[in-house]
Amino acid sequence: MITYWKCKTGFDQINLWKPGCWIKATNPTEDELQMLVERFDVPLDFIDDALDAEERPRVDHEDNWMLVFLRLPAKRTDDGENQFTTVPLAILIRDDVFITVSYYDNEVLDDFIRWSQRRRLTSCKGYDLLLSLMLSTSVWYLKYLKQMNVMMNAAEDRLEKKMDNDELMRMMGLGKFLIYFITSIKGNATVLARLKMRLRSLPHDQDLLEDVEIESQQALDTAEIYSTILDREQETYSSIIGNNLNRIMKTLTVVTILLMVPTVVAGYYGMNVPNFMEEWPFGFTFAVIVSLLLMALCYLFMRHSKFFK
């Protein structure tokens, strides 16, 4: 679907393209792509790259077009669990033509339109629109990172009460999401650095550019902090699991050693050789008492030797 948006008091949808408007292509069909090629002479191979879910952030130039790929944060719900990832967004800029192409669901673009309407923006086009989208992208990274932090704290509280494999898997999943975010934010930051060099000779809002740099760095710092915290927590839980396993193994070892004592006594007592207790009516009782005494001595010895500590 292709829609046209003009910034007056925020972005409002219009029926036909006008110079300086934003062409927003969401899951475009082949006919719609062909229309973009015929009317605006867009490089179709670049748009096709937006289909690749793993496309990296980058800046390219072809003819008079500046071609930009960004990675946007995205969230979906699977079996009641929030799943975070990043998706590509293709941006094409030439003179008074501004086109975005997205094949994956995300909240960034629609939220940016609503935000522009609330702020009643009167002018946002060209490179300023590109910077505004990058700023909105960083803001949404921070929003999702806050949600991840809430999920981390909830999982930590549950793990303190009971060490559960499902919670550990959730923690591992959050670590994977954070890696996605860190990689994508760094890629977007590289794109911003290249754009900053190019924008020196082009009209743009310098304050907006600085805001994008600040928000991008804040998103990266936050993601790296959460990732470090999560790694430390996973190491701690691994140590706790290892200590619990050592305690269990030590307990089983003690029980095994204590059970060996009556086994040895019964073995000697039951041998088919004279032991002077064959006819004694208290022979079995004597063997049991000896076994219990030896077990008690072994237990006291292991306790005195700090085997239990």
Buried (B, 14 or more C-beta within 10 A) or exposed (E): EBBBBBBEEBBBEBEEBEEBBBBBBBEBEEEBBEBBEEEBEBBEEBBEBBEEEEBBBBBEEEEEBBBBBBBBBBBEEEEEEBEBBBBBBBBBBBEEBBBBBBBBEBBBBEBBBEBBBEEEBEEBBBBBBBBBBBBBBBBBBBBBBEEBBEBBEEBBEBBEEEEEEEBBEBBEBBBEBBEBBBBBBBBBBBBBEEBBEEBEEEEBBEEBBEBBBEBBBBBBEBBBEBBEBBEEBBEEBEEEEEEEEEEEEBEEEBEEBBEEBBEEBBEEBEEEEEEEEEEEEEBEEEBBEBBEEBBEEBBEEBEEEEEEE
